Amino acid sequence: MRFDAVVASALYSSLLLLASVRAQDEAEDASSSTASVVESTTSSAIEKPTFEVMQPTEIKAPFYEQFTDDWETRWSPSHAKKEDSKTDEEWAYVGEWAVEEPHVLKGIVGDKGLVVKNPAAHHAISSKFAKKIDNTGKTLVVQYEVKLQKGLECGGAYMKLLRDNEALHAEEFSNASPYVIMFGPDKCGATNKVHFIFQHKNPKTGEYEEKHLKSPPSARITKTTTLYTLIVKPDQTFEIKIDGASLKNGTLLEDFTPSVNPEKEIDDAKDSKPDDWVDEARISDPEATKPEEWDEDAPYEIVDEEATKPDDWLEDEPSMVPDPEAEKPEDWDDEEDGDWIPPSVPNPKCEEASGCGKWEKPTINNPEYKGKWSAPFIDNPAYKGVWSPRKIPNPDFFEDKAPANFEPMGAIGFEIWTMQSDILFDNIYIGHSIEDAEKLKTETFDVKHPIELAEEDATKPQPPEPVKSPMDLKFMDDPLTYITEKAQLFIEIARRSGPIEAARFLPDVATAAGVLGFTLIAILISMLAAVGMMKSSGAMTTNTSTTSPQLKKAAAKAQEAALDAKDTVVDSTTSGADKVQAEVNKRATRSSGPAE
C-alpha cells in the first residue's frame, strides 16, 4: 500500500512539474495582457458632460421645457376620470410622474426629464402655456425627446397640444379634453407608428373631426434617446423627422384621412338603376352549336393498354404482412378480448420490387376527353357599362385651403396608458423656428445620443468564444482541461500514427511521460538503497527510533531526484519545442521549393 501511494504521488508530482513550468510562462503572458486590457479600458472610458456646465441655449420659443428643478410650478398631474364609451367602468389617472435622471444609458450627468413611474397605469399631466400659441400664417415646429428605458411593448409616448379655451383646467385634463395636434410614438402588438393627428373644424357645422396621417412612419423602439420632430409650414406641407432624419413628407390636403375637404359632388341617393340597364359586358354566343365529334361522355382517364407487368413484380406476395416483432400484451385475455392478431406492416419484400399483389394495368389521361361543351363568350352588343348613380352638388361641401392654420393652442399634455414604466420625456420645443429647433437638437440630443450609443455598445454581452482546439488551450485558463485534452490528443495521435509521430507533434507530453519514468526509477533506487542500508545494519525491526534517520535520508534523496526532474522538464520542454519548430521550418522549406 505504501509503494502504491508513492507511485501515485510521483505520477501526480511529475504532471504538476510540467504544468508549473507552463503556468509560470503563461502567468507572465497573462499579466502583460491584463495590463494592456486595463490600459485600453481606461483610455476608452466614456466621458460624459454635466448638465450644469452646458452653455444655456439662446433660443426663444412660446414653449420650451428642460425640466429643471422648478418644473412643478409649470406641470400639474390630472385627477380626472378617463372616459370610455366602450365600457361603463371608470378609469382614474393614478399613474405617478417624477422628474429625474435616466438610469439607463445616461448621456449627460444631471440632465433630468419627466418620467412615467408606473406600469399598466393611466397617466395624465399637462402644462399651460404662458400665452396661447397661434400659428396662423407661421411655421409650426413641435420637437421633443423620448427615452424608452424599459422598451415599449404596449403603450403610447405621444403628446397632445390642447385647444385653448376658458375651460382648460390641468386637474381635469383627460382623454376627452379637446386637442389640436396629437404627435408621437405608439406601439402595441402589430401597431407601431408615429401618430400625427390633427382636429379640423368644419366651417359649416362647427364640428371637429380627426384627420389621421395615412401612412405614418414606424416608431423607433430603443433604450437610447429618440428625437421626434414635426414641422408644418404655411404652404400646407409637413415633415416628420426622427433623430434629425426626414422620414415622412406630404401635404395636409392630400395625405390625411378622412380628407380635409369633402367632394364637390356626391352620388344621388334617390337615383336607381333602370330595369332595362344591361351591365353584363360578355355573354354566351347564342348562335354557337356543339360540334358533332364532341363526346361529352368520354371518361377523363382510360386504361393504358400498352402497359406490361414489370419482371420483378411479386404477384404472390401480399403488400401487408403480420409484424414479426409484435408480441401479445401480457394482460391480453383470449376469452374476453378474442384471439390476438398481430398488427400488419408493409411487406419488406415489396420494397425491393416494383410491387406486390395482383397486377393491374394503370390508367392514363384520355386524349379524347373534352368534358361538357359550353358556348364561347362574346362581347355583349347590348352592354351599356357599369351603372352608377348620377352626381349632384354636395350640400356639405366646403373648401379650406389653409388647414395648417390650426386652432389656437393653450397647453401641452401627456395622456397615455402604457405597460412599461420609466418612459422619459425631455427638451420639448414648441415654436415657429426650424433653426432654433435644430440648435436645441445640437446642444442636447447631438451631445447625449453618441454617448448613449457608445455606452450601449460597451455594455452589450460579448458573443461566446469559439471552442478551442487542444493546441490553443492554455494551462492558466483551465489546468484540468489542459492536461486532459493534451493527454487525449497524444494518445489519439499515437494510436493512429504511432508514438514517434505523437512525440514529434506533442513533445511536451512525451517529455512529461519520460520525466515520469525517470522520477519513478529515481524513487525506486532511493527506496532500494534505503532498504539495503536497513538490512545491513540489522535495522529491519519495529523500532522506529532506529529506522527514522535512514528513512529521512532516503526521503531527502527522493526530493533531490524530484528537483532534478523539474530541471529536466524545463530543458526537455524547451528542446522539444525547438525540435518541433525546426521540423516545421524544414517541412515549410521543402514545400516552398521547386517541384521536381
Backbone torsions as a table, in degrees:
resi	resn	phi	psi	omega
1	MET	NA	-39.8	178.3
2	ARG	-64.3	-39.4	-178.7
3	PHE	-64.3	-42.2	178.3
4	ASP	-62.3	-40.9	179.6
5	ALA	-63.8	-39.4	179.6
6	VAL	-65.5	-42.1	-179.7
7	VAL	-64.7	-44.9	179.8
8	ALA	-61.6	-42.0	179.0
9	SER	-63.6	-38.5	179.3
10	ALA	-66.6	-41.9	178.3
11	LEU	-61.2	-46.2	179.7
12	TYR	-63.7	-39.6	-178.7
13	SER	-65.8	-39.8	-179.4
14	SER	-64.5	-39.9	177.8
15	LEU	-65.8	-39.8	-179.8
16	LEU	-68.6	-32.7	177.2
17	LEU	-61.1	-47.7	178.2
18	LEU	-62.6	-42.6	-178.8
19	ALA	-65.7	-35.9	-178.2
20	SER	-65.8	-36.6	177.2
21	VAL	-62.0	-48.6	178.8
22	ARG	-62.9	-40.6	-177.9
23	ALA	-62.5	-38.7	-179.8
24	GLN	-63.4	-44.5	179.1
25	ASP	-64.5	-45.0	-176.9
26	GLU	-70.6	-30.5	177.2
27	ALA	-62.9	-39.6	177.5
28	GLU	-64.1	-42.5	178.2
29	ASP	-64.3	-41.6	-178.7
30	ALA	-65.5	-36.0	-179.9
31	SER	-63.7	-45.4	179.1
32	SER	-66.8	-36.2	179.3
33	SER	-66.0	-42.4	179.3
34	THR	-62.6	-41.0	179.6
35	ALA	-61.2	-41.3	-179.7
36	SER	-66.8	-36.8	179.3
37	VAL	-65.3	-45.2	179.1
38	VAL	-59.8	-43.1	179.6
39	GLU	-62.7	-41.7	179.7
40	SER	-65.4	-41.2	-179.7
41	THR	-64.8	-41.1	-179.5
42	THR	-65.4	-41.0	-177.2
43	SER	-70.9	-27.4	-177.9
44	SER	-97.4	12.1	179.1
45	ALA	-59.3	139.4	-175.6
46	ILE	-84.6	118.2	177.2
47	GLU	-86.4	133.1	-177.7
48	LYS	-118.6	130.5	177.0
49	PRO	-73.3	160.3	176.9
50	THR	-102.1	147.9	-176.4
51	PHE	-63.8	-31.6	-175.5
52	GLU	-68.7	-33.2	-174.2
53	VAL	-89.6	-1.2	177.8
54	MET	-69.5	141.1	177.9
55	GLN	-66.3	127.8	-180.0
56	PRO	-63.7	137.1	-178.7
57	THR	-68.1	148.9	-179.0
58	GLU	-99.9	8.5	-177.1
59	ILE	-72.0	150.3	175.7
60	LYS	-121.5	124.8	-176.4
61	ALA	-142.1	151.9	175.2
62	PRO	-56.0	-34.7	176.3
63	PHE	-146.3	128.6	-178.9
64	TYR	-147.9	122.6	-173.1
65	GLU	-133.0	125.7	174.5
66	GLN	-117.8	5.9	176.2
67	PHE	56.1	61.5	174.5
68	THR	-78.9	-179.1	-172.1
69	ASP	-61.8	-21.9	-179.3
70	ASP	-95.2	25.1	-175.0
71	TRP	-61.6	-31.1	-176.2
72	GLU	-68.0	-15.3	175.8
73	THR	-77.2	-12.7	-177.8
74	ARG	-113.3	-23.9	-174.7
75	TRP	-115.3	140.8	-178.9
76	SER	-134.7	124.6	174.8
77	PRO	-68.2	153.3	-179.9
78	SER	-93.8	147.2	176.3
79	HIS	-120.4	21.3	-177.6
80	ALA	-80.9	173.6	173.5
81	LYS	-98.8	140.0	179.0
82	LYS	-80.1	132.0	179.5
83	GLU	-88.9	134.6	178.7
84	ASP	-141.3	110.7	-178.2
85	SER	-71.8	-15.6	-176.7
86	LYS	-84.8	-12.6	-178.7
87	THR	-149.3	157.3	178.2
88	ASP	-86.2	-6.9	-178.0
89	GLU	-74.3	138.1	179.8
90	GLU	-97.5	140.7	178.2
91	TRP	-118.7	128.0	178.2
92	ALA	-96.6	149.7	176.8
93	TYR	-83.5	84.9	-177.0
94	VAL	-97.0	-6.4	-179.4
95	GLY	-63.7	137.6	-178.1
96	GLU	-94.5	154.4	179.0
97	TRP	-122.9	152.7	175.7
98	ALA	-152.0	156.1	173.4
99	VAL	-111.9	118.5	-174.7
100	GLU	-157.2	168.2	176.2
101	GLU	-75.7	151.4	176.1
102	PRO	-67.4	146.1	176.9
103	HIS	-102.9	-0.5	178.3
104	VAL	-124.1	122.8	175.9
105	LEU	51.8	61.8	179.5
106	LYS	-71.7	128.4	-178.1
107	GLY	-96.5	-39.6	-177.7
108	ILE	-129.2	125.0	-179.4
109	VAL	-67.9	128.6	178.7
110	GLY	88.3	-4.7	-180.0
111	ASP	-83.4	114.8	-175.7
112	LYS	-106.3	160.2	178.2
113	GLY	-145.4	168.4	177.8
114	LEU	-79.9	125.1	-170.2
115	VAL	-121.3	132.7	171.0
116	VAL	-77.3	123.0	-169.2
117	LYS	-99.9	-18.6	-173.1
118	ASN	-121.2	132.0	174.3
119	PRO	-80.1	156.2	177.1
120	ALA	52.5	45.5	-179.8
121	ALA	-141.5	156.9	176.9
122	HIS	-89.7	128.4	-178.6
123	HIS	-120.8	142.2	175.4
124	ALA	-151.9	130.6	178.2
125	ILE	-153.6	149.1	-177.2
126	SER	-147.8	163.4	177.5
127	SER	-139.3	125.6	-178.0
128	LYS	-83.6	138.9	178.9
129	PHE	-71.9	146.3	175.5
130	ALA	-63.2	-30.9	178.5
131	LYS	-145.9	138.2	-178.1
132	LYS	-58.4	148.9	-179.4
133	ILE	-103.2	119.4	178.7
134	ASP	-121.4	115.4	-176.1
135	ASN	-100.3	20.9	179.5
136	THR	-56.9	121.1	-179.2
137	GLY	72.1	10.0	-177.5
138	LYS	-125.5	159.3	172.2
139	THR	-75.5	138.6	176.1
140	LEU	-111.6	126.7	178.9
141	VAL	-120.9	124.6	176.5
142	VAL	-121.7	123.1	-176.3
143	GLN	-144.7	137.4	176.2
144	TYR	-160.9	161.8	-179.9
145	GLU	-102.4	143.8	175.7
146	VAL	-128.2	131.5	177.8
147	LYS	-127.0	110.8	-178.2
148	LEU	-91.3	85.1	-171.8
149	GLN	-67.2	-23.7	176.9
150	LYS	-118.5	23.0	-177.5
151	GLY	74.8	-171.0	178.9
152	LEU	-151.0	107.1	178.3
153	GLU	-96.3	-40.7	178.3
154	CYS	-153.2	114.3	179.8
155	GLY	157.0	175.3	-179.4
156	GLY	-118.3	159.1	175.6
157	ALA	-142.0	36.5	-176.5
158	TYR	-97.6	161.7	177.8
159	MET	-111.3	162.1	174.2
160	LYS	-128.5	133.4	171.5
161	LEU	-97.2	113.0	-169.8
162	LEU	-85.4	145.8	179.7
163	ARG	-66.9	137.3	-179.8
164	ASP	-76.9	120.6	174.5
165	ASN	-156.4	166.7	-176.4
166	GLU	-68.4	-23.3	-177.6
167	ALA	-87.7	13.0	-177.7
168	LEU	-81.2	104.2	179.9
169	HIS	-124.9	129.8	-173.6
170	ALA	-62.0	-38.5	-176.7
171	GLU	-71.4	-12.9	179.5
172	GLU	-107.8	9.1	-179.5
173	PHE	-64.3	130.8	-178.8
174	SER	-152.4	-176.0	178.0
175	ASN	-65.3	-18.2	-180.0
176	ALA	-89.1	-6.5	-179.8
177	SER	-66.1	130.8	-178.2
178	PRO	-65.7	132.4	-179.8
179	TYR	-123.9	166.5	178.2
180	VAL	-103.8	-47.8	-178.3
181	ILE	-133.8	138.2	171.3
182	MET	-120.5	124.1	-173.0
183	PHE	-144.3	133.0	174.6
184	GLY	140.4	177.2	-173.3
185	PRO	-75.6	150.3	176.8
186	ASP	-151.5	131.8	-178.8
187	LYS	-146.0	135.2	171.0
188	CYS	-165.3	116.7	-178.2
189	GLY	64.6	-127.5	-179.3
190	ALA	-76.3	-16.6	179.7
191	THR	-77.5	125.4	177.2
192	ASN	-153.8	101.6	-175.9
193	LYS	-154.3	164.2	172.9
194	VAL	-102.6	110.5	-178.8
195	HIS	-65.7	139.4	160.2
196	PHE	-139.3	101.0	-179.6
197	ILE	-124.6	135.0	172.4
198	PHE	-129.8	148.6	178.3
199	GLN	-96.3	126.2	-176.0
200	HIS	-112.0	135.9	-179.1
201	LYS	-91.2	125.4	176.0
202	ASN	-72.0	117.6	-176.2
203	PRO	-67.9	-17.2	-179.7
204	LYS	-88.8	-45.1	-175.9
205	THR	-98.2	-19.6	-177.2
206	GLY	79.7	2.7	-179.3
207	GLU	-87.1	152.8	179.7
208	TYR	-101.2	143.0	179.8
209	GLU	-134.7	135.3	179.0
210	GLU	-74.1	135.2	175.2
211	LYS	-115.6	118.3	-175.4
212	HIS	-103.1	135.9	174.3
213	LEU	-60.6	131.0	-172.8
214	LYS	-66.3	-50.4	-176.2
215	SER	-126.7	77.8	-177.3
216	PRO	-71.3	152.6	176.4
217	PRO	-71.5	163.2	179.0
218	SER	-79.2	146.0	175.8
219	ALA	-72.1	153.1	179.4
220	ARG	-97.6	108.3	-177.0
221	ILE	-95.0	98.1	-177.2
222	THR	-152.5	156.0	-179.3
223	LYS	-84.7	-7.9	171.8
224	THR	-82.4	163.9	-179.1
225	THR	-67.6	136.6	175.6
226	THR	-118.3	134.2	-178.9
227	LEU	-105.3	120.6	178.7
228	TYR	-107.9	129.7	-177.7
229	THR	-131.4	132.0	174.9
230	LEU	-121.3	128.0	178.6
231	ILE	-124.3	122.9	176.3
232	VAL	-120.8	123.7	-175.1
233	LYS	-104.4	160.7	-179.2
234	PRO	-63.5	-17.6	178.0
235	ASP	-84.1	13.2	175.3
236	GLN	76.1	10.0	176.3
237	THR	-92.4	158.3	178.3
238	PHE	-138.8	162.4	177.1
239	GLU	-147.3	135.8	175.8
240	ILE	-114.4	127.3	178.1
241	LYS	-117.2	145.5	172.5
242	ILE	-127.3	121.4	-176.3
243	ASP	56.5	33.7	177.5
244	GLY	86.2	-9.3	-179.6
245	ALA	-95.1	132.4	-179.6
246	SER	-74.9	121.9	-177.3
247	LEU	-116.4	-15.6	-178.4
248	LYS	-153.5	129.5	176.2
249	ASN	-130.3	154.3	177.5
250	GLY	172.8	-164.9	178.5
251	THR	-127.3	151.0	178.5
252	LEU	-67.8	-22.5	-175.3
253	LEU	-83.6	-18.7	-173.2
254	GLU	-124.5	-21.5	-170.0
255	ASP	-107.8	19.8	-179.5
256	PHE	-126.8	151.7	178.4
257	THR	-132.0	136.5	-8.4
258	PRO	-65.3	161.1	-176.3
259	SER	-61.2	147.9	178.5
260	VAL	-59.2	-49.0	-178.3
261	ASN	-104.1	131.9	178.7
262	PRO	-72.3	168.3	177.7
263	GLU	-66.9	146.5	178.4
264	LYS	-68.6	-35.8	179.6
265	GLU	-122.5	150.0	178.7
266	ILE	-132.0	164.9	177.0
267	ASP	-67.5	141.9	176.8
268	ASP	-78.7	111.9	-177.2
269	ALA	-65.3	-19.1	-178.3
270	LYS	-89.1	-9.5	-178.8
271	ASP	-79.9	145.9	179.0
272	SER	-139.3	157.0	-177.6
273	LYS	-71.9	131.3	178.1
274	PRO	-61.8	151.3	-178.7
275	ASP	-64.1	-31.2	-177.1
276	ASP	-92.8	13.1	-179.6
277	TRP	-74.6	126.5	179.5
278	VAL	-104.8	115.7	-179.6
279	ASP	-118.9	19.9	173.6
280	GLU	-93.5	114.5	-175.2
281	ALA	-72.7	-33.1	-179.0
282	ARG	-133.6	147.1	-179.8
283	ILE	-136.0	165.9	175.3
284	SER	-69.8	139.4	-179.2
285	ASP	-66.7	111.8	-177.6
286	PRO	-69.2	-17.6	-177.5
287	GLU	-94.9	-5.0	-178.4
288	ALA	-76.5	144.8	177.6
289	THR	-130.2	154.3	-178.4
290	LYS	-73.6	132.8	177.5
291	PRO	-61.2	149.2	-177.9
292	GLU	-64.9	-34.1	-177.7
293	GLU	-80.7	1.3	-178.8
294	TRP	-78.1	114.4	-179.5
295	ASP	-104.9	103.3	-179.5
296	GLU	-73.1	-18.8	-176.9
297	ASP	-91.2	-2.3	179.9
298	ALA	-63.7	132.6	-178.3
299	PRO	-70.8	157.8	-180.0
300	TYR	-71.7	-35.7	179.0
301	GLU	-127.0	151.7	177.6
302	ILE	-134.6	163.7	179.1
303	VAL	-73.5	136.2	178.5
304	ASP	-79.6	101.0	-176.4
305	GLU	-71.6	-17.7	-179.1
306	GLU	-88.9	-4.8	-178.1
307	ALA	-72.9	145.6	177.3
308	THR	-127.9	152.7	-178.6
309	LYS	-70.3	133.4	177.4
310	PRO	-62.1	149.8	-177.1
311	ASP	-64.9	-32.0	-176.9
312	ASP	-93.9	14.8	179.9
313	TRP	-70.6	126.7	-178.2
314	LEU	-97.0	86.6	-174.1
315	GLU	-72.0	-24.5	-178.0
316	ASP	-90.6	-3.3	179.6
317	GLU	-97.5	132.7	176.1
318	PRO	-74.2	152.2	179.4
319	SER	-73.8	-26.2	178.6
320	MET	-123.7	140.9	179.4
321	VAL	-133.9	157.8	176.3
322	PRO	-61.2	142.5	-179.5
323	ASP	-69.3	113.1	-177.3
324	PRO	-67.9	-18.8	-178.1
325	GLU	-93.6	-6.1	-178.4
326	ALA	-73.7	143.0	178.5
327	GLU	-126.7	143.9	179.8
328	LYS	-67.3	131.8	178.9
329	PRO	-58.0	146.7	-178.2
330	GLU	-63.8	-30.2	-177.8
331	ASP	-91.3	13.0	180.0
332	TRP	-76.2	128.7	179.6
333	ASP	-113.3	110.8	-177.2
334	ASP	-60.3	-33.3	-178.3
335	GLU	-72.0	-37.7	-179.1
336	GLU	-90.9	-37.0	-174.7
337	ASP	-97.7	-10.3	-177.4
338	GLY	87.1	179.5	179.8
339	ASP	-66.6	131.8	-179.9
340	TRP	-79.1	131.5	179.3
341	ILE	-120.3	124.2	179.8
342	PRO	-64.7	149.3	178.3
343	PRO	-67.5	156.1	-179.3
344	SER	-92.2	147.0	176.7
345	VAL	-132.6	158.3	177.6
346	PRO	-57.6	139.3	-179.9
347	ASN	-67.4	117.9	-178.1
348	PRO	-63.1	-23.6	178.7
349	LYS	-67.9	-29.9	-178.0
350	CYS	-71.8	-23.5	-179.8
351	GLU	-69.8	-25.1	-179.2
352	GLU	-92.4	-6.4	-179.0
353	ALA	-118.8	176.1	178.9
354	SER	-70.5	-23.5	179.3
355	GLY	169.7	175.2	-179.7
356	CYS	-134.1	165.8	178.0
357	GLY	82.5	-172.2	-178.1
358	LYS	-64.7	128.0	-179.6
359	TRP	-88.4	135.4	177.0
360	GLU	-130.2	147.5	179.4
361	LYS	-66.6	136.9	179.7
362	PRO	-73.9	166.1	176.2
363	THR	-100.9	153.8	177.9
364	ILE	-133.1	164.5	177.6
365	ASN	-63.0	137.2	-179.5
366	ASN	-79.4	116.8	179.7
367	PRO	-67.1	-17.4	-179.1
368	GLU	-93.2	-1.2	-177.4
369	TYR	-72.2	132.7	178.5
370	LYS	-130.0	-16.9	179.3
371	GLY	79.3	-171.0	-178.5
372	LYS	-74.3	134.3	-178.6
373	TRP	-80.4	142.7	174.2
374	SER	-143.1	149.4	-177.8
375	ALA	-68.5	142.1	177.1
376	PRO	-68.9	158.5	179.3
377	PHE	-89.7	147.2	176.3
378	ILE	-135.0	164.3	176.9
379	ASP	-63.5	138.0	-178.9
380	ASN	-80.0	115.8	-179.6
381	PRO	-67.0	-20.1	-178.9
382	ALA	-94.4	4.0	-176.3
383	TYR	-64.3	132.6	-179.1
384	LYS	-111.4	-5.5	-179.0
385	GLY	103.4	175.2	179.1
386	VAL	-73.6	126.8	-179.4
387	TRP	-79.4	141.5	173.0
388	SER	-144.3	148.7	-178.6
389	PRO	-66.1	154.8	179.4
390	ARG	-69.3	155.4	179.9
391	LYS	-90.8	144.3	175.6
392	ILE	-133.0	158.0	178.2
393	PRO	-59.9	137.9	179.2
394	ASN	-77.1	114.9	-178.4
395	PRO	-66.5	-19.6	-179.1
396	ASP	-99.3	12.4	-176.5
397	PHE	-69.1	140.3	169.6
398	PHE	-149.7	164.8	178.9
399	GLU	-134.5	111.3	175.3
400	ASP	-102.7	106.9	-177.9
401	LYS	-83.7	-7.9	-177.1
402	ALA	-136.4	64.3	177.7
403	PRO	-67.3	-13.7	178.3
404	ALA	-69.4	-14.2	173.4
405	ASN	-80.2	80.4	-175.1
406	PHE	-68.6	164.5	172.6
407	GLU	-61.5	147.9	177.8
408	PRO	-57.4	141.0	-177.2
409	MET	-109.4	134.2	-175.0
410	GLY	-113.7	-9.6	-177.2
411	ALA	-164.0	166.0	173.5
412	ILE	-120.2	143.7	-179.8
413	GLY	-146.6	150.4	170.3
414	PHE	-113.2	114.9	178.9
415	GLU	-127.5	100.0	-170.3
416	ILE	-139.8	160.0	168.4
417	TRP	-126.8	134.3	-176.5
418	THR	-149.6	147.0	176.4
419	MET	-84.9	-12.0	-179.8
420	GLN	-113.4	140.0	175.7
421	SER	-94.7	-176.9	175.2
422	ASP	62.6	31.7	168.9
423	ILE	-78.2	127.8	-174.1
424	LEU	-114.8	134.2	176.3
425	PHE	-115.7	142.8	-177.6
426	ASP	-159.9	162.3	173.7
427	ASN	48.8	62.8	-179.7
428	ILE	-87.2	128.5	176.5
429	TYR	-125.1	127.5	173.1
430	ILE	-133.3	112.2	-176.3
431	GLY	-165.6	-153.3	-173.6
432	HIS	-125.7	6.0	-174.4
433	SER	-115.9	115.9	174.8
434	ILE	-66.1	-35.7	-178.6
435	GLU	-66.0	-42.3	179.5
436	ASP	-66.5	-38.9	177.3
437	ALA	-63.7	-38.7	177.6
438	GLU	-67.7	-37.1	178.7
439	LYS	-66.1	-41.3	177.1
440	LEU	-63.0	-40.2	176.5
441	LYS	-59.3	-42.2	-179.0
442	THR	-64.1	-39.2	-175.6
443	GLU	-80.4	-20.6	-174.7
444	THR	-120.0	-70.4	-174.7
445	PHE	-62.1	-45.6	-178.1
446	ASP	-65.9	-18.0	177.8
447	VAL	-84.4	-49.2	-172.7
448	LYS	-80.4	-33.9	-171.9
449	HIS	-62.5	-46.8	177.3
450	PRO	-60.5	-35.4	178.9
451	ILE	-66.2	-42.8	179.0
452	GLU	-62.7	-42.9	179.5
453	LEU	-63.5	-40.9	179.8
454	ALA	-65.1	-41.5	178.9
455	GLU	-68.3	-36.1	178.2
456	GLU	-63.8	-43.0	178.2
457	ASP	-65.4	-37.9	-177.3
458	ALA	-70.0	-27.9	-176.8
459	THR	-98.4	2.5	178.4
460	LYS	-67.3	141.4	177.7
461	PRO	-63.9	136.0	-178.7
462	GLN	-76.0	142.0	178.5
463	PRO	-64.7	147.9	-179.6
464	PRO	-62.3	142.8	179.7
465	GLU	-69.4	143.8	178.1
466	PRO	-64.7	152.5	179.8
467	VAL	-62.6	128.8	-177.7
468	LYS	-85.2	149.3	171.7
469	SER	-78.0	161.4	179.4
470	PRO	-55.1	-29.2	-178.4
471	MET	-73.8	-18.9	-179.1
472	ASP	-93.4	-6.0	-176.6
473	LEU	-70.5	151.3	176.1
474	LYS	-125.1	142.4	-175.8
475	PHE	-61.6	-37.2	-176.6
476	MET	-68.5	-26.1	180.0
477	ASP	-68.6	-47.8	-178.0
478	ASP	-158.5	93.5	-174.8
479	PRO	-57.1	-44.8	-177.3
480	LEU	-63.7	-45.2	178.9
481	THR	-64.1	-39.3	179.9
482	TYR	-57.9	-51.5	-177.6
483	ILE	-65.8	-42.9	-177.5
484	THR	-64.5	-47.6	-177.1
485	GLU	-65.6	-41.9	179.6
486	LYS	-62.2	-43.7	-178.9
487	ALA	-65.3	-42.7	-179.7
488	GLN	-64.8	-40.5	178.9
489	LEU	-64.3	-40.9	178.9
490	PHE	-61.3	-45.0	-179.6
491	ILE	-64.0	-40.5	-178.5
492	GLU	-66.5	-42.3	178.4
493	ILE	-65.8	-40.9	178.9
494	ALA	-63.3	-36.5	-179.1
495	ARG	-69.5	-36.2	-175.8
496	ARG	-88.4	-41.9	-172.5
497	SER	-117.6	-2.7	179.0
498	GLY	100.8	158.0	-176.3
499	PRO	-67.4	-28.7	-179.5
500	ILE	-65.7	-45.1	179.3
501	GLU	-65.6	-37.3	177.7
502	ALA	-63.9	-39.8	178.6
503	ALA	-66.8	-35.1	177.7
504	ARG	-68.3	-40.5	-176.2
505	PHE	-76.5	-36.9	-179.6
506	LEU	-127.8	74.1	-177.2
507	PRO	-65.3	-27.8	-179.3
508	ASP	-67.5	-37.2	177.6
509	VAL	-69.0	-42.2	178.0
510	ALA	-61.8	-39.0	178.8
511	THR	-64.9	-41.2	178.8
512	ALA	-61.5	-40.7	178.5
513	ALA	-64.1	-41.5	178.7
514	GLY	-65.1	-42.1	179.3
515	VAL	-64.0	-37.0	177.8
516	LEU	-59.4	-46.9	179.0
517	GLY	-63.2	-43.2	179.1
518	PHE	-60.7	-43.2	-179.5
519	THR	-64.1	-43.0	179.7
520	LEU	-61.5	-43.1	-179.8
521	ILE	-63.4	-42.6	-180.0
522	ALA	-62.7	-41.8	-179.6
523	ILE	-66.6	-42.1	179.9
524	LEU	-63.1	-42.2	179.0
525	ILE	-61.7	-41.9	179.7
526	SER	-63.8	-41.2	-179.1
527	MET	-66.8	-42.7	179.6
528	LEU	-64.4	-38.7	178.2
529	ALA	-63.6	-39.4	179.8
530	ALA	-66.6	-40.7	179.5
531	VAL	-63.9	-42.4	179.9
532	GLY	-62.0	-39.9	179.8
533	MET	-65.5	-38.0	-179.9
534	MET	-68.3	-37.8	178.7
535	LYS	-65.3	-43.9	-176.6
536	SER	-66.1	-29.0	-179.0
537	SER	-95.4	5.3	179.1
538	GLY	68.0	30.0	-176.1
539	ALA	-95.6	12.4	-179.4
540	MET	-80.0	64.1	178.3
541	THR	-129.7	-179.2	-178.9
542	THR	-90.6	6.3	-178.5
543	ASN	-78.8	106.0	-175.9
544	THR	-71.6	-22.4	179.3
545	SER	-69.2	-25.3	179.6
546	THR	-82.7	-38.6	-174.7
547	THR	-85.7	-16.5	-173.1
548	SER	-61.0	-46.7	179.8
549	PRO	-63.2	-35.2	-178.9
550	GLN	-70.3	-40.6	178.4
551	LEU	-66.0	-38.5	179.1
552	LYS	-63.0	-37.3	179.3
553	LYS	-66.3	-40.4	178.6
554	ALA	-66.0	-38.3	179.2
555	ALA	-65.7	-36.6	178.9
556	ALA	-64.3	-39.1	178.2
557	LYS	-65.8	-38.5	178.5
558	ALA	-64.3	-39.3	179.0
559	GLN	-65.6	-40.0	177.9
560	GLU	-63.4	-39.1	177.9
561	ALA	-64.5	-36.5	179.5
562	ALA	-66.5	-39.7	178.6
563	LEU	-65.6	-39.8	176.3
564	ASP	-62.5	-35.6	179.1
565	ALA	-64.9	-37.8	179.2
566	LYS	-61.3	-45.2	178.7
567	ASP	-61.9	-37.3	178.5
568	THR	-64.3	-38.6	178.9
569	VAL	-59.9	-46.4	-178.7
570	VAL	-60.2	-49.8	-177.6
571	ASP	-65.2	-42.9	-176.7
572	SER	-68.3	-39.7	179.7
573	THR	-63.0	-43.2	-179.8
574	THR	-65.8	-47.0	-178.6
575	SER	-66.7	-36.1	178.9
576	GLY	-64.8	-43.5	179.2
577	ALA	-64.3	-39.7	179.2
578	ASP	-63.7	-38.3	179.3
579	LYS	-64.8	-43.0	179.3
580	VAL	-62.6	-44.3	179.4
581	GLN	-61.9	-39.2	178.2
582	ALA	-64.6	-40.0	179.1
583	GLU	-64.6	-39.7	178.0
584	VAL	-63.1	-45.7	179.3
585	ASN	-62.0	-38.0	-179.7
586	LYS	-64.2	-45.7	-179.5
587	ARG	-67.5	-38.1	178.5
588	ALA	-63.4	-37.9	179.1
589	THR	-65.4	-39.6	179.9
590	ARG	-66.6	-43.2	-175.8
591	SER	-68.8	-25.8	-179.4
592	SER	-91.0	-1.7	-179.1
593	GLY	-77.8	171.9	-179.3
594	PRO	-67.6	146.8	179.5
595	ALA	-72.6	142.9	-179.4
596	GLU	-82.2	NA	NA
